[in-house]
């Protein structure tokens, strides 16, 4: 996180629940201030769902619960970016 703050301009940030545990939910406000319009998704397992819900109350835009499936991640990212779950531009596995 610290390495990319000066040059990254993300549209979406996937933030692990373990990062929230060690840095607190205040990092959500910091991300929103540094990267205007950024959408934040919290990645967690069942044990951390309460933390993820708290993060939603503090500015996160969604939750991805492990185990992750690439299609679910893609759909959630498309949704938070306002693309409504559009089909990928390049179908994975065809390259």
Protein Blocks (a to p, Z undefined) as FASTA:
>chain_A
ZZmmmmgccfbdcddfklmmmnojmlmmmmmmmmghiacdddddfklmmmmmmmmmnopa
bdcdddddfklmmmmmmmmnonnopacfbdghiZZ
